[in-house]
Amino acid sequence: MSNDFSAGQRWISDTESDLGLGTILEVEHRQITVVFLATGETRIYAKESAPLTRVAFQAGDIISSHEGWQLRVEKTDDIDGLRIYSGTREDTGEKTILNEASLDNFLQFRSPKDRLFAGLIDGQRWFALRRSVFECRHQYAQSPVRGLTGARVSVLPHQIYIAVEALKRHHPRLLLADEVGLGKTIEAGMIVHGSLANNQVSRVLIVVPSALLHQWLVEMLRKFNLNFRIMDAERFDELRDTAPDGNPFLAEQLVLCSLDTLLENEEIGDAVAGAGWDMLVADEAHHLSWEPEEPSDAYTLIEELAMETPAVLLLTATPEQLGQAGHFARLRLLDPERFGSLEQYLAEESSFGWVASVADKLAADEPLDEEQIVSLQTLLGEEFTDNELKTLSSTTTMALSDLGQRLIGKLVDRHGTGRLMFRNTRRAITGFPERELHTYTLDDDSLDSKAVWILEFLLEQYPEKVLVICSSRDTVQELAEHLRVAGVQSAQFHEDMSIVERDRAAAWFSDPEEDCRLMLCSEIGSEGRNFQFLHHLVMLELPQSPDLLEQRIGRLDRIGQTETIKIHVPAAPGTQDSLLLSWYHEGLNAFERICRSGSAVRARIADQLEPLLAKAEAGDNIPEKAIATLIQESRQLTEQLDAELESGRDRLLELNSNRPELIQEHLDELARLDRNYALQDFMEAVFDRFGVDMAEQRDHWIIHPSDHMQVDHFPLLPASGMTLTFDRATALTREDFTYLTWDHPMVTAAMDLILDEGFGQADCQVIKTDALPANLSFVEASYVLQCTADARLNMERYLPAQVQTWSVGIDGKDYSEQVAALELDSLKQRYDRNALRKVVLKNRDSLEKLIDRSAALAEEALPELVAIARAKIDEELSEARERLLSLSRVNPSVKEEEVRAVDERHQALIDALDGTHARPVSARVMFNT
């Protein structure tokens, strides 16, 4: 590639060929600006490493101008760095010239025909692999689960439902409020990943409390292959001088930042607000305190970001019943127009409250009383038939009818916050284990005493694996040394270890074939790592926060846990651990059940609890009466707050947050993909063709770069190699394995590499079959539909996915049907490839005519295929529009803007179809002997 760039030259992107033909707009000292007029995209590249190929045509080629006429090239000249083509117009026959700046923006470079007649014949395996790229890519583009397959998570219906519902919306603005352990972070990650994969967003900002920064970074990378960059004060200063417009946030597309960083430095706060994001994710949203006349600085900052960002996800585990004003404030961030008045919101909620109790009865197939039936008819605006009235009044007929579910669906549509908020509870989601607390009395609080207890405990529990969580790194390291001296191996997991070291430690401990039975974690072990395969959790140095205690237990207490969780707490009498153990167990019952009100209780009794904890830490005696009073008051507060939570429980909201019947298609497709071996077959062929060494093991592959690689660097493959798995269950237990799916960056990059490098476009084979005339020469040419359009439209979802293949004989006949019925690869004969090249080049003129004939056949088929795409667009977008219109009539949260966005998308898709053309995939010459 030449680096002699000049304004007006035409280049094509090697990595984004769908952008069409680019024009050099500006050339500076170290970078160039290229505009791709076909899509309206602009790219800025470094001159020395720009992934661009100069468009160059030769005499005999036919090229198109952006005005639509074609020129048969007879001569080329270079004038002031620009290429001038001279020749004859195909339509008028007049002699004329065509400046490269006037070339058609939809021109493609390095076509199969060009490679064929240049002698670049790659062979049958490259040929087959290239074809499979198009087949797999187009099929997956139309999959209902595109963007949802790549997550290293269990397939849980409530999470898939929330992700699917979010991705249906042009700009989702949602409050994710599932209870702890139900996976709000995973839901947010699915939505972010799906939005990126479907080109709905490109710039994402995640704002979290400082304590969760590392957890989010690891979760996004390990579970979703999303490489977020942390923006702290130090990195902000590093990028200040080199970032676009002097704003460091513009230097990255995916940014993770702590709320404290944004609040503590006004310059950073101003910069993030001016960076222009497509999606904002804010965790722990319940900490954003708000009063009508006095919002907190944190709330004001997130409000400013939310007003400027189209898509917003707020995460909170605190239910609305712990403060209606606070809940209103979070909804106000999502839709300030709909939720403009706290008084109006409270009035609407109180008048709508009875609906939740009716929904609860309908869900349980319980009959309604006469007053409820009358109110329900009034709300729905319809009269029930006699049969429906009879059904609603009888337990027996309700159980045999689907009327209850149909009415729930109508109520859900009318729910005041149902489209903005998802809240699943453990009561509504099955699959959680029981918990058992086991307490032990230590002689003293020394590490020696704890180490001895652990040794005895390991013997008693043999051969079970055990997770131990401590509060501090020092305890972990000292305890590990005590156990090492005693001859016990243990994996360590603490903040002084790198991410790679933690991965290795977790993998060693998780591997069922390894003899590591003990993992010692500092408090970071309660963040982000899940150990559903474990059943024994030991807690040392109990935390003072009920939420942190729940996080520790939550490492094991998750969906997918198959056995009762045994929680073991050793403590010496009179110690802080002993006091906390009594308070948690007797006052909050926090070990053996989810303690939803624990933090609220702690805040109210802090004046009693904290002095007692200080005395225990100092070794002072604590009066038993003071402990008893603390426990009694905590128990009463817990019962009171739990009752308030239950009385305010919104059953209708829970029903709207998990509707598996609406996503059965998605669940079935995910299950099918998990059972399908197409990806393994594809990647095996990819590794073989590119020269990647591969060793297949029982449930994983080990791959390494080899000395005979086809490229300098295979995408995402480190020099040290990596271990892959295609199995979801294996990936969940072995986080050190790379989990390959159709969404994985290595898979998509490998596809891009095959297409960008041009491998497999041209081939030539000799076959032997009686099904075709003897000595017949024919060209088999394949095409796919391509529409160069705005990537956010996802045109490939609507275009027919199949590769169109035509076989044209040297006698001018169309043999496509006969050839399609044959297994050509099984009929091929050995023949010298160089000899075949010579035959092809010698007969270029006649073979070119056959390729041109196949192109004509592809164009003839185009209108019918485009009509299929248009019908699909009309059907999908019309249904979406009608659904929104129906919702808008009964639910004020549906905005006119949503309907208008559907209309605009519909029109943009129809307009883009005009740019649909048949893209040549491959061409091969076949000789039947």
N, C-alpha and C positions, 0 to 999 in steps of 0.2 A: 504494500500500500504506500502510495506517495503521500508525503505530508505537505505538498505544494497546494495549499488551499487558496481559492479565490472566490470572492462573492459572485453568486450566480451559478456556480458549478452544481451539478446534480450528483448526489451520492445516495446510497441506500444503506440503512442500518443493518449490520450483520446480526444484531441480537434482537431487533424488533422489526422484522421484515414487513409485518402487517401495517406499519406506519405509511407505507407507500414511498414514493420518490421524494427525497429531501433536497432542499435548496440551501446552499451556503448563504446565510444572511449577513454574517459579520465575522471578520477574522481579526483577532487581537494577538497580542504577543504570545500568549500561552494557551489560548482557548479559542474555540470556534462556536458560533451559534448556527444551528440548522433548524429550519422550519419545514415541517411535513404538511403541506397544504391539503393533502387528501383527508387528514384527520384533524387538522388544526393544532397539532402538537408541536411544541418547540423543545429542543434539547440543546444543552451546552456541554461540550466535550473538551477534554484536554487534547491539544494538538498531537502530542506524541503518542497517545494511546486511544485515539478515537476509533470505535468499532464500526468503521464505515468502509464501503467499497465504492470506488468511482464507477459511474455508469459509462460504459464505452461500447459503441456499436461499430460494426464493420460493413464494408461494401457488400451488398446483397441482403442485408437485414431490412425488415420493414418496421418502422417506428411510428408512434402516434404522437400527435401534438395535443396540447390541452384543449384545442378547439375542436378536436375530433377527427381531423383528416390525417391520412397516413402518407408517409414518405418512404419510397424504396431508395435506400442509401446507395450512392455511387461513389462518393468521395467524402473524406473527413479532413478537416483542417483545425488547427489550434490557433486562436487569435486572442492575445492578452489573457491566456489562461483558460479561455472558454472554448468548448468544442463546437464547431460548425459543421452540420451535415448537409451535403449537397446531393440532389437526386431528383426523382420524378414523383409527382403526386399521384397516388393510386386512383383518385376519383376523376381528375381532369387531364392527367397526362402531361401537365406542364412542368417545366424545369423550375425548381425553386430551392431554397435553403431553409433549414430549420435549426435555430439556435438551441443549444441544450437547455437553456432556461425556459424554453417553451415546450419541453417534453411533457407528455401526459403524466400527471402525478401518480397514476395507478400502475405505471410500468413496473414490472418485476425483473430482477436480474438473475443471471445464472440459471437459465431454464434447462429442463431435461434435454431439449433439442440442442441447445448450445453445447452441453457437456457430451452428448452422444457424438456429435460431429467434430468435437475436439479430441475424441478418442478417450475420454475420461469414463471408461467402463469399469464399474466397481464390483460387479459380480452379483450372483443371485442372492447371497445372504444379506448384503447391504441393501439390495433392491427390496427384499421382503421386509427388512427392518424399517426402512423408510416408509413403506406403505402402512405398516402396522402403527407407526407414529401417528399418521393421519387418522387411521381408523380409531385408535384408542383415544386420541385427543378429541375428536369430534363426538364420539360416543359419550365420553365423560363430560364434555361441555353441556350435554343435554340431560345429564343425570340430576335427579331431584336433590341429591346429597352433595353436589359439587361444593367444595369448601368445608364440608363437615366430616369428611372421612379421615383427615390427617391428624386429628387430635389423639394423643396417647391417653385415652380415657375409656372407661366402660361406657357402653351404649345404654344410657338411662333415658326412658321415654320423657320424663319431665324436662330434662335438660335439652333433648333434641327438639321437643315441642317449642320451648322458649326461643331457641336459636332459629328454628324455621319461621316462627311468627315474626321475629325481629327482621330476618332477612327478606321477608316479603315486603317490608315497608321501605319506601324510598330513603327516608332519613329516620331511623328508629330513635325515639327519645323515650327511655324506659327506666323504671325503678325496679331493680332486681333485689328482692327482699326475702329470699328463701331463708329458712332457719339454718343454723350452723350445721355443717356436715352434709348439706344437700348440694353444695357445689356452685355458689354464686360466681366464684372466680372462673370456674370452668365454663359456665354459661357465658360470661363476658368474653372469655377467650375464644369460644366458638363463634360468637357474633363478630368479634374483631377479625378473626381468621377468615370466616366466611365472607365478610364484607370486602376484605382485601382480595381474596381469591376470585370474587365475582366483580372486581373492579368498581365497587360502589364507593370505596374510599381509598385514599393513598397516604394521607397524613393523619396519624393517630397520636394523641397525647393521653397518657395515663397518669393521674395524680393520686398519690396514696400517702398515708402517714409514714414517717421516716422508718418506723419499726418494720413496715411491710415492704420496703423498697426491694430488698434482696429476694424476698419470697415471690413477688410479682415478676422480677427479672427471670428467676429460675423457672417459674411456672410457664411463662410465655415461651421461653426457649425450649424447655424440655418437653412440654406437652403440645406446643403448637408450632415449633420451629420458627418462632417470630423473634428476631434479634433486635430487641429494644435497646436503645442507648440511654444510660442514666445521665441526666443533666443536673449536675450539682454546681456549686459556686466555682469550684476549681476548673471543671470542664468549660463552664461558661466563659471564664477568663481566657482559657486556651484558644477558644474559637472566635473570640470577639473580633480579632483583626482580620480573619480570613473568611468569615461567614458572609453569605449574601446579605447586602444592605446592613452589614454590621450586626445582624441578629443571629446569635448562635443557634436558636431554635430552628432557623431555616436551613441549617446544615444537615439536619437529620429528618427522616420521614417518620420513624417510630421512636417516640421519646417517652421515657419514664422519669418522673420527677416527684420529689417529696413535697407535700404541702408546706412544710416548714421552710424549705429552700425558697419557695415562691413568696412566702410572707415575710421572711427575714431580710430579703434584699429587694428593695423597690425596683431597681433596674431590671432584675430578673423577672419580677412580676409583670412589669410593663412589656418586656420583650416577649414573654409567652402569650400575652393577650394580643399582641400584634403579629403573631406568626401565622395565622390562618390555618386552622385545623379542620379536617373533615369529620373527625370523631373525637369526642372527649369521654374518658372513663374516669370516674371519681369513686374511690373506695372509701368505706367507713363514712358514708354521707350523713349518718346520724350525728356526727361530731360537728356538723356545720350549723352552729346555733344561730337562731333567728328570732327576732322580735319585730313586730310591725314597724316600729319606729327606730329600732336599733339592731340591724343585722351585724353579725360578727365580721371581722376582716376576712376570715376564711370563707364565709358564705358570700360576701361581696365579690371576692376574687373568682370563685367558681361560677357565680351568677354572670359575671362579665364574660367569662369563657363560654358559658352555656348559651348566652345570647348571640355570640358570634359563630358558634359551631353548629352545623346542621344536625349531626347525630350525637346524642348524649346518653350515656349509661351511668346511672347512679347505683351504687351497691350499698346495702345496709342490712344488717341482721336484726335491727331493732324494729319491732312491729309498730304500727300506727297507734296502738292502744296505749303506749307509754307516753303519748303526747300528741293530741290531734293538731296542735299548732305547729309542732315540729314536722309532722307528716305533711301538713299543708305546705310548709316551707319547701320541702323536697319536691313536691308536685309542682310548686310554683316555678322551680328552676327548669322543669321540663316544658311547662306550658303556662307562661305568665299571663296570657290572655284568658285562658279558660279558668285559671285559678288566680284571679286578681283580688278577691276579697275573702278574708278568713271567715267573716260572719256568714257570707253567702255559702261558703263551702260547708260550714258546720250545720247550717240549716238544711242543705241538700242531703248531707250524710244522715242526719237524724230522721228525715222524712223517708229515706231509702233503707233504713236499717231493718225494717220488717222483712224485706225481700230476702235477706241472708237466711233468716229462719225458715222461710218458705222453701228456699233452694235446698236447705239441709234436709227438709222432709222429702222433697222430690227425689233427692239423690239416694235417700234411704228407702224409697218406695213406700213412704208412710202417707196415709190419707190427709187431706186438708180439711179444715172446718169451713163452714159456710162463709164466714167473714173473710177468710183468706182467699177463697175461690172468687168472691166478688171483687176483692181488691186486686187480685191477679188479672181478672178480665179487664178491669179499668186501666191498669198499667199497660197491658198488652194492646188495648184498644180492639179487642175482638170478643165475640160471644162464643162460649164453649157449646158444643153440641150436647144433646142429651146423653149420648154414649160417653162423651168426655167427662161430663159432670158425674156420671155414675162411676166412671173409672177413678176420678180424683177423690171420691168419697169412700173407696174400698181398698183395704190393704191387699186383698187377694188379687183384684184386677190390676192394681198398680204394679204388683210384682210381675204380672204376665204381659204388661204393656210397655211400649217405649215412649209413652206420652210424657212421663216425667223427664226423660232425657231431652225430648224435643222442647219442652217448656224451659228447661234449664238453659238450653242453647239460646233461646230468645231472651231470657233474663240476662245472660252473660253479655249479649250485645248491648243491653241497656245499662249495664253497670257503670256507675259514674267514673271510676278510675280503672276499669277493667282493661282498657287498651294501653294504659300507661304503666301499670304495675303488675308484676308477677310475684306471688308469694306462695311457696310450697312449704308445708309443715311435715314433720315426721309422722304426725297422726295420719296424714293423707297419703304419704309415700311409704310403702312397705319395704321390708328387706333389712331392717336394722336389728342388731343383736341385743341381747340382754347384757347387763353389767353386774359384776359382783365385786364387792370391796372385801379385801383381806388385810387385816392390820396385824402388826408385829411389834413387840416391845423390845427395844434395844437396851443394853446395859448402860450405854452412854452415847454421846453424839459425835464420837471421834470417827475418823475415816477408817481406822483399824477395825472398829466395831462393825461399821457398815460393810467393809470388805469381807470380813468373816461371815456376816449374815448372807451376803451375795453368794459366797462359795457354797454354803450349806443349801441355799435356795436352789442353785443350779443343779446340785446333786438330786434334790427332791423332784425337780421338774424334768429331769433327763427323759427324752432327748429334745425337749422343746426349746425353741429360740426365745430369747427374752430381750425386751427393749427397756433400758434404764434411762430416764430423763432427770438431769440435775439442773440446778439454776445457773451454775457457773462453769466456765471452761476449766478453771483450776481444779475443781472437784473431779471433773472427768479425767484430767491428765494424772492427777495423784492416785485416783482410784484404779486407773488402768495400770499404773506402775505397781501398786500393791498386788493386783491380780496376776500381773506378769511374773512377779517374784514367786507367787504361789503356783505358777505353771498353768494359768488360765489365759487363753487368747481372747482378745476382745477387739472389736472394731470401734474406732473413735469418730465422733462427728461433732465438730465445734467450729467457732468463728475464725480461729487462726489457720484453719485448713483452706486450701484453694477449692474451687468448685470441683475441679477434676479429682482432687484427693477425696473429697466427700463422696463423689460418685463412686470411686473405687471402693471406699469403705462400705457404702450402702450396698453395692453389688456383691461384695464378698459376704456380707451378712445375709443378703437376701437369697443367695444361691443355695437351693436345697441340697446340693451335692457337696457344698463346702462345710467344713467342720468348725464354723464360727457360730457359736450359740449366743453370743452376747454383744449388744451394741450399746455403747455409752455415749449419750448425747448431752450437750449443753442445751440451754433453752431454745436455740435455733432449731433443734430437732423437733420442736412442736410446731414449726412453721413449714408448710410446703411439702413435707415428705409424708407419704401415706404408706402404712404397713398393714393393709387389710389381712395379710397372710399370718399375722401374729395374733396370739391370744393372751399373752402375758405382758403387762406393763408395770414396771416398778417405778415409783416416784420417790426421789430423794429431794430434799430442800424444796418443800412445797411452795408454789408461788403465792403471792398475796392478792392476786387478781382472780376472781372466779372465771373471767373470760379466758385467762391464760391456762387455768386448770382445765377448762373445757377443750381448749386447743390441744393440750397434751393428750387427753383421752381421745380426741377426734382423730389422732393419727391412726388409731385402730378402729374406732367406732364410726365406720363408714359403710355405705351401701357396698355390698360385696363381701362383708365379713360373714363368715359361715358359722362361727362358734361364739359362745358366751365370752365376753371380755373379762378377764380376771385382773383387777387393779390391786397391786400390792404396795402397801405403804408402811415401811418400818420407821419407828420414831421412838426416841428416848423420852421418858416422863419429864415434864417440866420444861421442855424445849419449845421453841417457836413452831417446829413441825408438829409437835403433839397438840398444841393449841389450835393450829390451823386445821389439823385432821378432825378434831372434835367439831370445830365451827362449820367446816364444809359438810361433814357427814350428818351431824345432828341438827345443825341450824338450817342448812340449805338443801340437804340431801343431794349434793352436787356430784357425788361419785357414781351413784347408781341410776341417775336419770339426768336428762338435759335440764340444766338450771337456767331457765329463761330470764328470771328476774334477779340473778345473782349480783350483777353490777349495781342495779338499783338499790338492792338491800345493803350492799357494802357502803354505798354513798350515804345512806341514811344513818347507819350505825358506826360510821368512821370514827366519831368522837369516843366511842366505847372501845372499838377494836384496836385502834392504833396504839393507845397507851399500853394495852395488854401485850401486844406484839413487842413493843419496846422493852417491857419488863422481861419477857421471856428471852429476848435476845441478850439482855444483860445478865441473865442467870438468876434474876430475882424470883422469889416465890409469888405465885398469883393466887389470890383467894378463890376457892372453889365456887363461892357464891357469885363472884363477878363473872366467872365463866358460865355458870348456869344461867345468870340473867342475860348475858350476851346471846347464848344459844336460844333461850326462850323468846326473846324479842326478835331474833333473826327468823325463827320458825314462824312466828305470827306474821311478820312482814312478808315472808315468802308466800304463805297461804293467801294473804290479802292481795298481793300483786298477781299471783297466779290466777286468782278468781277474776280479777279485773281483765286479765288477758283473755280468759276463756269466755267471759261474757261479751267481750268486744270482738270475738273471733268472727272473721268475715268468711263464712263458708262459701259464698258465691265467688269471692276472689280466689279461694283455693281451687274451686272447680274450674275456673277460667285459666288457672296457671298450669294445668296438666290435663290435656285432652288428647290422649293417645289415639283415639279413634280418628282424629283429623290428620295424623301423621303416619298412618299405617304404611302408606307407600314408602315413606322415608325409612321407617324401621325395617321393612322388608328388603329394601335396597341395600342398607348397611349390612344386614345379615347375609345377603347374597354376596356382597363384595368380600366379606370376611371368609366366605367359603370358597371363593373363586381363586384360581391359580394363574389367571391371565397376567397379573403384574409380575409374578415370579418368572414366568416364561419370557416376558418382555425384557426384564432386567438381566436375565441370564444371557439373552441374545445381545443386549447392549454391552455387557461386560466382555463377552466373547469378541465382539467386533472391535471394541476400543482397546483390547489388550489388557484388561484389568484382571489380575489373578484372583481366583475365587475358590474357596474351599467350603463345601456344603456340609454342615453339621446337622445334628438331630433337629433342632428348632431354630437354627440361625445360620447365617453365612458369614465367613470372614473374607474380606477383600483387601487387596493391597495393590498399589501401583506396580507395574512390571517394567522390564527393560525394553519391551516391544510395544509400548503404548502408541496409539494412533495420534494422540494429542499430547501437548506438553503437560497439561494438567487436566485430569478428569474432574468435573464439577463436584465440589464439597468433599473430595477424597483426600484426607491428609496423607503425608508421606509415611506416617506410621501405620496406616491402614485403619480399618474400622470393622465393627461387628454389626450385622444387620439382622433384623427379624421382620417377617411379614405377618406374624401372628400377634393378635391383639393381647391375648392372655399373657404371652411371654413378655411382650413389651411393658405390660403393667407391673410385672414383678422384677424385670431386669432393666432398670432405667439407664444402665450403661450401654445397652444395645440401641442402635438407631432403628426406629420404627418406620419402615418404608410403606407408604400408601401412594395412591395416585396424586395426592395433594403435596407430597413431600418435595422440597426444593431440588433434591438430587434427581428425582424422576422428571420433573418439568424441565430442569436445566439440561438433562441428557437428551430429551426430545428436541429442545432448542438447538443443541449442539449438532445433532444429526441433520436437522433442516438447514441450519446456518452454514455448516461446512459443505453442504451439497452432496453428502454421501448417499449413494443408492438411487440417484436420479436416472442413471442410464445403465443399460445392460444389453447383452447380446448372447443368445443361447441357441444351441442346436437341439431339436427334439425329434422323436420318432413316434408317429401315431398314424393309424389307418383312418382316424376320424376326420382328418383333414387331407386335402389333395396332396399327393406326393410332390416333393420339391417346391412346396409352397413357401414363399417368403412373406411374412406379414409383420406389421408393427402393432404392438400392444401398448396403448397409451392410456394413462389414468389421469383423472381430474377430480378436484374437489371444488365445491362452491366456496367462494371467499368474498367477503364484503368488507372493504376498507372503510371503517367507520369509527366513531368515538368508542373507545374500549368500554366505557361505562354502559353502553347499550347491550353488550354481550350478544352480538348478532349470531354467534355460532350456536346459541341455544335454539335458534329457530330454523336455521338452514338445515336441509336434509343432510344427515351425517355420513351417509355411505360414500365410499370412493367409487366414482363412475369410470368404468373401463370400456374402451372400444378397441377392437382388433380389426385392422383393415389390411386386406391382402394385396399383394403386388398386382393382382388382376383387377383391383378396384372394388372388390366385393367386401361387404361387411360380414366378418366371421365372428362377431362378438358373442352370439349365443352359443355357437359350437365350441369356441375356446373357453367360455365361462364354465361349460360342463366338464372340462378336462382338468386333471391335476397336472399342470404343466411341469411343476418341479420334479415330479416323479418320472417324467418322460424325457428329461434332458439327457443328452449324450456328452461324453467327454470330447472336448475340442480345444484347440490352441486359441487362447484369447487374442494373441497378437494377430493371428490370421483373420479372426473375426473382425478385428478393428479395421484391417485393410479392406475387407469386403464392404464394411459399412461406409468407409470414407470414399471408396471407389464408386459406390452407388448412392452418394449423398442426394443427388437431384431427385431420383425416383423415391427414395425413402422420405425425403422432406415432404413430398406431395402426399404420402400416406399419413404423415404426422399432421399435416395441414387438414387432411380429410377428417382425421379423428377430432381435431379442434373444432371443425365445423359441426360434427355430430354433437360435440359437447355443447356448443352454442345453441344448436337446435333443441336440445333437451332443457336448456336453461329456463325458458318461460314457464314450463310446467312445474319445475322445481321451485322457482321463485313464487309461483302461485300457492304452492303448498306452504311455504314459509309465511306468506302473507296471511293465509287462512289461520295458521297457528298463532300469529301475532294478534290478529283480530279476535280470535276466540279467547286467548288468555287475557288480553288487556280489557276486552269488553266485560268479561266476567269480573275482573278486578274492579272495574269502574262501577258496575251494578252493585257489587258487594259493598263498596264504600258509600254509594248513594243510599242503599238500604240502611246501613249503619248510621249515616248522618241524620236520618229521619228520626232515630230513636236515641242517639247518643251524641251529646254536644261536644264530646272530645274529638270527634271526627271533623277535621277542618276542610274547608273548601279548597285549601292549598293542596291537600292530598289528592283530591279528585283531579285538580288541574294538573298536578304532576303526572298522574297516570295518562291524562290526555296528551300531554306534551311528549311523554315517552312513546306513546302509541304513534303519534305523528312522526317523531324522529326515526322510529324503527321502519315505518313505511317509506319514508323519504330515503333512508339509507339503502333500502333494497334496490334502488336504481343503480347503485354502484356495485351490484353483485356481478361477479364474473367467474368463469371457469378457470381455476388455477391448475396448471399442469403439475402433476405430482411426479410422474416418471414416464419414461419411454424405453421400451426394449424391442430389439429386432429379433425375430424368431425365424429359424430355418427348419422346415420339416423335411427330413431326409427320407 
